[in-house]
Amino acid sequence: MSIMTMRPDRGAWPDIAALGLTQIIGYGTLYYSFGILAPAMAHDLGWPDEWVFGALSVALLAGGLVAPWSGRWIDRFGAGRMMTAGSVAASLALIGCALAPDGFAFVPALIAIEIASTLVQYGAAFPLLVQRHPHVAQRSIVWLTLIAGFASTLFWPLTSWLHGFLSWREVYLVFAAINLALCVPLHAWLSRPSTPCAPTNLPGEPAAMSRPGTPPPGTLQGSVPPASRRAAFLLMTAAFAFQSFVSSAVLVHMLPMLGSLGLGVIGVTVGALFGPSQVASRFINMIFGRNLSQLVLAAIAAALLPGALMLLALTAPSIAGAMVFAILFGMGNGLYSIVGGTLPLALFGAEGYGRRQGQIMSVRLIVGAAAPFAFALSMHRLGVETALWISAVLGFCAVAALAMIARLLRRAALRQPAAT
């Protein structure tokens, strides 16, 4: 039976629920709140708004450079332990940011927030599920992304409400307290020893982990043969990089982009369709995608993003076309979050999963940090529609890279009978 057809075992549900709550808090306090508080930050520091977002890009770049080391630490010491340390670091970084007297102290604190994020968000949460529940990790990741998808839905209004009567510094202090009070104990609880379900182990192999970050032997080996692993990993990383560019560029510029296409204030309503569509795609996949190959799911996600951009470029300023764009783009981005965790597991297995996630996250963060600037430059120099077409072409490069992985797998399958 395919792993994706299995429901998480009973022991996995408490872990998924606890991890889902910490992901909502982690993304809500460390990522989604920034866009709402940035104007107040800029005013308080005496900076133009662009400087604050420029500081965020520098911080994201720093997080991307540190991510490979984070992945190695997760494999070595265990994801639960590193997430506990990451929650403490995130709380201290939020406090440091809130107490920063000027920009010279603010930027290092913001960099510390992004570095801590590599230890508490998906890049650490996915390996935790792989380490604790390797036999049902893919299915567990789907459930986790479904829960965590509500982070923006909850924290955008929560941050706005808090900021109505608190300064941005006080909001960050509240968020630091939430991380300390909830995420630290939950991650510490998730560090407890686990015993994987015995019936799913291979005959004659032990169930206990040899070290905190090591899945039990014989859990999930991956579908890519050793001879093709390097090429397949490079292709997969390239696909994720192209998707990261498209996703980051469009999400940052969503409302200005729609306004430039003649949609005006309607762009706010159109943009509001993105979040629910993202969650809906994960729910649909959870119900109907159980037997779908992760490589096929990744290709669908990759195709939805540029397809949505093409539709917008061809139909603007049509309101109906823009609404369909937001729905398709949200669905593609929602699936992209899932396959970012499940595709590496399906292709390469559980061993070294944390290290691979760190490498993938590094590329995604670095590209994601540069994408908004590159897209803004394209819109300014070439026009919005041309920028959309360029991004669409890059998005379809992701589809091409995934197709090349499928070709590698077919070639390996054809060679397999000769080897036996």
C-alpha positions as CSV (number, residue, x, y, z in Angstrom):
1,M,0.0,0.0,0.0
2,S,1.3,3.5,-0.9
3,I,2.4,5.7,2.0
4,M,0.0,8.4,0.9
5,T,-3.0,6.1,1.2
6,M,-2.3,5.6,4.9
7,R,-3.7,7.8,7.6
8,P,-1.3,9.0,10.3
9,D,-1.2,6.5,13.1
10,R,-2.8,7.4,16.4
11,G,0.6,8.3,17.9
12,A,1.1,10.9,15.1
13,W,-2.0,12.9,15.7
14,P,-0.9,14.6,19.0
15,D,2.4,15.5,17.3
16,I,0.7,16.9,14.2
17,A,-1.7,19.0,16.4
18,A,1.1,20.4,18.6
19,L,3.3,21.1,15.6
20,G,0.4,22.7,13.7
21,L,-0.1,25.2,16.5
22,T,3.6,26.0,16.7
23,Q,3.7,26.5,12.9
24,I,0.7,28.9,13.0
25,I,2.5,30.9,15.7
26,G,5.9,30.6,14.0
27,Y,4.7,31.9,10.7
28,G,2.3,34.3,12.2
29,T,4.7,36.1,14.6
30,L,7.9,35.8,12.5
31,Y,6.7,36.3,9.0
32,Y,3.1,37.4,8.3
33,S,3.1,40.1,11.0
34,F,6.0,42.0,9.4
35,G,4.1,43.4,6.4
36,I,1.5,45.0,8.8
37,L,4.1,46.4,11.2
38,A,6.7,47.5,8.6
39,P,5.2,51.1,8.0
40,A,5.3,51.7,11.8
41,M,8.8,50.3,12.0
42,A,9.9,52.7,9.2
43,H,8.3,55.7,10.9
44,D,9.8,54.9,14.2
45,L,13.3,54.4,12.8
46,G,13.1,57.4,10.5
47,W,13.5,55.2,7.4
48,P,11.7,55.1,4.1
49,D,9.5,52.0,3.9
50,E,11.8,50.5,1.2
51,W,14.7,50.4,3.6
52,V,12.7,48.3,6.1
53,F,11.8,45.8,3.3
54,G,15.4,45.9,2.1
55,A,16.5,45.0,5.7
56,L,14.0,42.0,5.5
57,S,15.6,40.9,2.2
58,V,19.1,41.0,3.9
59,A,17.7,39.0,6.8
60,L,16.1,36.4,4.4
61,L,19.4,36.1,2.6
62,A,21.2,35.5,5.9
63,G,18.6,32.9,6.8
64,G,19.2,31.2,3.5
65,L,22.9,31.1,4.0
66,V,22.5,29.5,7.5
67,A,19.8,27.0,6.4
68,P,22.2,24.2,5.3
69,W,23.8,24.2,8.8
70,S,20.4,24.2,10.4
71,G,19.5,21.1,8.4
72,R,22.7,19.3,9.5
73,W,22.0,20.2,13.2
74,I,18.5,18.8,12.8
75,D,19.8,15.5,11.5
76,R,22.5,15.3,14.2
77,F,20.7,16.5,17.3
78,G,17.0,15.8,16.4
79,A,14.4,18.2,15.0
80,G,12.6,18.5,18.4
81,R,15.6,19.7,20.2
82,M,16.6,22.2,17.6
83,M,13.0,23.5,17.4
84,T,13.0,24.0,21.1
85,A,16.3,26.0,20.9
86,G,14.9,27.8,17.8
87,S,11.8,28.9,19.8
88,V,13.9,30.3,22.5
89,A,16.1,32.1,19.9
90,A,13.0,33.4,18.1
91,S,11.7,34.9,21.4
92,L,15.0,36.6,22.2
93,A,15.2,37.9,18.6
94,L,11.7,39.4,18.8
95,I,12.6,41.1,22.1
96,G,15.9,42.3,20.6
97,C,14.0,43.8,17.7
98,A,11.4,45.4,19.9
99,L,14.1,47.0,22.1
100,A,16.3,48.1,19.2
101,P,17.0,51.9,19.7
102,D,18.0,52.5,16.1
103,G,18.5,50.8,12.7
104,F,22.0,49.6,13.6
105,A,20.5,47.4,16.3
106,F,17.3,46.6,14.4
107,V,18.9,45.0,11.4
108,P,20.9,42.4,13.4
109,A,17.8,41.5,15.4
110,L,15.8,41.1,12.2
111,I,18.6,38.8,10.9
112,A,18.4,36.8,14.1
113,I,14.6,36.4,13.6
114,E,15.1,34.9,10.1
115,I,17.9,32.6,11.3
116,A,15.7,31.4,14.1
117,S,12.9,30.9,11.6
118,T,15.0,28.2,9.9
119,L,14.7,26.2,13.1
120,V,11.0,26.6,13.9
121,Q,9.2,26.7,10.5
122,Y,8.6,24.1,7.8
123,G,12.3,23.4,7.3
124,A,12.4,21.9,10.8
125,A,8.8,20.8,11.2
126,F,8.9,18.4,8.2
127,P,12.1,16.7,9.4
128,L,10.5,16.3,12.8
129,L,7.6,14.3,11.4
130,V,10.0,12.2,9.3
131,Q,12.1,11.5,12.4
132,R,9.2,10.7,14.7
133,H,6.8,9.0,12.2
134,P,8.7,8.0,9.1
135,H,6.2,5.5,7.9
136,V,3.4,8.0,7.6
137,A,5.5,11.2,7.3
138,Q,4.1,12.2,3.8
139,R,0.5,12.0,4.9
140,S,1.4,13.8,8.2
141,I,3.0,16.6,6.3
142,V,-0.2,17.1,4.3
143,W,-2.2,17.4,7.5
144,L,0.4,19.8,9.0
145,T,0.3,22.1,6.0
146,L,-3.5,22.1,6.1
147,I,-3.4,23.3,9.8
148,A,-0.5,25.8,9.3
149,G,-2.3,27.3,6.3
150,F,-4.4,29.3,8.7
151,A,-1.4,31.3,10.0
152,S,-2.1,34.3,7.7
153,T,-5.9,34.0,8.3
154,L,-5.4,34.2,12.0
155,F,-2.3,36.5,12.4
156,W,-3.1,39.2,9.8
157,P,-6.3,40.3,11.7
158,L,-4.7,39.5,15.1
159,T,-1.7,41.7,14.4
160,S,-3.9,44.5,13.1
161,W,-6.1,44.3,16.2
162,L,-3.1,44.4,18.6
163,H,-1.5,47.2,16.6
164,G,-4.7,49.2,17.0
165,F,-3.8,49.9,20.7
166,L,-0.1,48.7,21.0
167,S,3.0,50.0,19.3
168,W,4.9,47.6,16.9
169,R,7.5,47.2,19.7
170,E,4.8,46.1,22.2
171,V,3.3,43.7,19.6
172,Y,6.7,42.1,19.1
173,L,7.0,41.7,22.9
174,V,3.6,40.0,23.0
175,F,4.7,37.7,20.2
176,A,7.9,36.9,22.1
177,A,5.8,35.9,25.1
178,I,3.6,33.7,23.0
179,N,6.6,31.9,21.6
180,L,8.1,31.4,25.1
181,A,4.8,30.3,26.7
182,L,3.5,28.0,23.9
183,C,6.1,27.0,21.4
184,V,9.0,26.3,23.7
185,P,7.2,23.8,25.9
186,L,5.4,22.2,22.9
187,H,8.7,21.7,21.0
188,A,10.3,20.4,24.2
189,W,7.5,17.9,24.5
190,L,8.0,16.9,20.8
191,S,11.7,16.1,21.7
192,R,10.6,13.1,23.8
193,P,11.8,9.7,22.6
194,S,9.5,8.0,20.1
195,T,9.1,4.3,19.2
196,P,7.9,3.9,15.6
197,C,5.1,1.5,14.8
198,A,6.6,-2.0,14.7
199,P,4.5,-3.7,12.0
200,T,5.8,-1.3,9.4
201,N,9.4,-2.0,10.0
202,L,11.2,-4.4,7.6
203,P,11.5,-7.9,9.0
204,G,14.4,-8.4,11.4
205,E,15.3,-4.6,11.7
206,P,15.2,-2.7,15.0
207,A,12.6,-0.1,15.6
208,A,14.6,2.2,17.8
209,M,16.5,5.2,16.5
210,S,20.3,5.0,16.7
211,R,20.5,8.8,17.4
212,P,17.9,11.6,17.8
213,G,17.8,12.6,14.2
214,T,18.0,9.2,12.5
215,P,14.9,7.4,11.2
216,P,14.8,3.7,11.9
217,P,16.4,1.5,9.2
218,G,14.3,0.3,6.3
219,T,11.6,3.0,6.7
220,L,11.6,4.9,3.3
221,Q,14.4,4.6,0.9
222,G,13.2,6.8,-1.9
223,S,12.5,6.1,-5.6
224,V,15.7,7.6,-7.1
225,P,18.5,5.1,-7.5
226,P,21.9,6.0,-6.1
227,A,23.5,6.6,-9.5
228,S,20.9,9.3,-10.4
229,R,20.5,11.0,-7.0
230,R,22.9,13.9,-7.6
231,A,21.3,14.9,-10.9
232,A,17.7,14.4,-9.6
233,F,18.5,16.5,-6.5
234,L,19.9,19.4,-8.6
235,L,16.9,19.3,-10.9
236,M,14.5,19.2,-7.9
237,T,16.3,22.1,-6.2
238,A,16.2,24.1,-9.5
239,A,12.5,23.5,-9.8
240,F,11.9,24.7,-6.3
241,A,14.1,27.8,-7.0
242,F,12.0,28.7,-10.0
243,Q,8.8,28.3,-8.0
244,S,10.2,30.3,-5.1
245,F,11.0,33.2,-7.5
246,V,7.5,33.2,-8.9
247,S,5.8,32.8,-5.5
248,S,7.9,35.4,-3.6
249,A,7.8,38.0,-6.4
250,V,4.1,37.9,-7.0
251,L,3.0,37.7,-3.3
252,V,5.0,40.7,-2.3
253,H,3.7,42.8,-5.2
254,M,0.2,41.3,-5.5
255,L,-1.8,44.4,-4.7
256,P,0.4,47.0,-6.5
257,M,0.6,44.6,-9.5
258,L,-3.2,44.3,-9.7
259,G,-3.6,48.0,-9.3
260,S,-1.2,48.7,-12.2
261,L,-3.3,46.3,-14.4
262,G,-6.3,48.6,-13.9
263,L,-8.1,46.7,-11.2
264,G,-7.9,49.5,-8.6
265,V,-9.5,48.8,-5.2
266,I,-11.0,45.6,-6.6
267,G,-7.5,44.2,-6.3
268,V,-7.9,44.0,-2.5
269,T,-10.9,41.7,-3.0
270,V,-9.1,39.6,-5.6
271,G,-6.1,39.3,-3.4
272,A,-8.3,38.1,-0.5
273,L,-9.1,34.9,-2.5
274,F,-5.5,33.8,-2.3
275,G,-5.4,32.5,1.3
276,P,-8.6,30.4,1.2
277,S,-7.6,29.0,-2.2
278,Q,-4.2,27.9,-0.7
279,V,-5.9,26.1,2.2
280,A,-8.6,24.6,-0.2
281,S,-5.9,23.1,-2.5
282,R,-4.4,21.3,0.5
283,F,-7.8,20.0,1.6
284,I,-8.6,18.8,-1.9
285,N,-5.2,17.0,-2.1
286,M,-5.8,15.4,1.3
287,I,-9.1,14.0,0.1
288,F,-8.5,13.1,-3.5
289,G,-4.7,13.0,-3.9
290,R,-4.0,10.0,-1.8
291,N,-2.8,7.8,-4.7
292,L,-1.2,10.6,-6.7
293,S,2.6,10.5,-7.2
294,Q,4.4,13.3,-5.4
295,L,6.3,14.0,-8.6
296,V,3.0,14.5,-10.5
297,L,1.6,16.6,-7.6
298,A,4.8,18.8,-7.8
299,A,4.3,19.2,-11.5
300,I,0.7,20.3,-11.0
301,A,1.7,22.8,-8.4
302,A,4.5,24.1,-10.6
303,A,2.2,24.5,-13.6
304,L,-0.6,26.3,-11.7
305,L,1.7,29.2,-10.8
306,P,2.8,30.3,-14.3
307,G,-0.6,29.3,-15.7
308,A,-2.2,31.7,-13.4
309,L,0.2,34.5,-14.4
310,M,-0.5,33.9,-18.1
311,L,-4.2,34.0,-17.5
312,L,-3.9,37.4,-15.7
313,A,-1.7,38.8,-18.4
314,L,-4.2,37.8,-21.1
315,T,-7.4,38.9,-19.4
316,A,-6.5,42.0,-17.4
317,P,-8.2,44.2,-16.5
318,S,-11.0,41.7,-16.3
319,I,-12.2,41.2,-12.7
320,A,-13.3,37.6,-13.5
321,G,-9.9,36.8,-15.0
322,A,-8.2,38.3,-11.9
323,M,-10.3,36.3,-9.5
324,V,-9.5,33.0,-11.4
325,F,-5.9,34.1,-11.3
326,A,-5.9,34.5,-7.5
327,I,-7.6,31.1,-7.0
328,L,-5.2,29.2,-9.3
329,F,-2.2,31.0,-7.9
330,G,-3.3,30.3,-4.3
331,M,-3.9,26.6,-5.1
332,G,-0.5,26.3,-6.8
333,N,1.2,27.9,-3.8
334,G,-0.7,25.7,-1.4
335,L,0.4,22.6,-3.2
336,Y,4.0,24.0,-3.5
337,S,4.2,24.1,0.3
338,I,3.2,20.4,0.5
339,V,5.6,19.0,-2.1
340,G,8.4,21.0,-0.6
341,G,8.3,18.5,2.2
342,T,6.9,15.3,0.5
343,L,8.8,15.3,-2.8
344,P,12.3,15.1,-1.3
345,L,11.1,12.3,1.0
346,A,9.5,10.3,-1.9
347,L,12.5,10.7,-4.1
348,F,15.4,10.4,-1.7
349,G,14.1,8.7,1.4
350,A,14.2,9.5,5.1
351,E,18.0,9.3,5.7
352,G,19.6,12.7,5.7
353,Y,16.2,14.4,5.2
354,G,17.0,17.3,7.5
355,R,20.2,18.1,5.6
356,R,18.4,18.0,2.3
357,Q,15.7,20.3,3.6
358,G,18.3,22.7,4.8
359,Q,19.9,22.8,1.4
360,I,16.5,23.3,-0.3
361,M,15.5,26.0,2.1
362,S,18.7,27.8,1.5
363,V,18.1,28.1,-2.2
364,R,14.4,29.0,-1.7
365,L,15.2,31.8,0.8
366,I,18.0,33.2,-1.2
367,V,15.9,33.3,-4.4
368,G,12.9,34.5,-2.4
369,A,15.0,37.4,-1.0
370,A,16.0,38.5,-4.5
371,A,12.8,37.9,-6.4
372,P,10.7,40.9,-5.2
373,F,13.5,43.3,-6.2
374,A,13.9,41.6,-9.6
375,F,10.2,41.6,-10.3
376,A,9.9,45.3,-9.2
377,L,12.7,46.2,-11.6
378,S,11.0,44.3,-14.4
379,M,7.7,46.0,-13.8
380,H,9.4,49.4,-13.7
381,R,11.6,48.9,-16.8
382,L,9.5,46.6,-19.0
383,G,5.9,47.0,-17.7
384,V,3.7,44.8,-15.6
385,E,2.5,42.5,-18.4
386,T,6.1,41.8,-19.6
387,A,7.1,41.1,-16.0
388,L,4.2,38.6,-15.8
389,W,5.3,36.8,-19.0
390,I,8.9,36.6,-17.9
391,S,7.8,35.1,-14.5
392,A,5.6,32.7,-16.3
393,V,8.4,31.4,-18.4
394,L,10.5,30.9,-15.3
395,G,7.6,29.1,-13.7
396,F,7.4,26.7,-16.6
397,C,11.2,26.0,-16.2
398,A,10.2,24.4,-12.9
399,V,7.8,22.1,-14.8
400,A,10.6,21.2,-17.3
401,A,13.0,20.3,-14.4
402,L,10.4,18.0,-12.8
403,A,9.8,16.4,-16.2
404,M,13.5,15.7,-16.4
405,I,13.4,13.9,-13.0
406,A,10.5,11.7,-14.4
407,R,12.7,10.9,-17.4
408,L,15.6,9.9,-15.1
409,L,13.3,7.6,-13.1
410,R,12.0,6.0,-16.4
411,R,15.5,5.4,-17.6
412,A,16.5,3.8,-14.2
413,A,13.4,1.6,-14.4
414,L,14.3,0.4,-17.8
415,R,17.9,-0.4,-16.7
416,Q,16.6,-2.3,-13.6
417,P,15.8,-5.7,-15.3
418,A,19.3,-5.8,-16.9
419,A,20.8,-5.3,-13.5
420,T,18.9,-8.2,-12.0
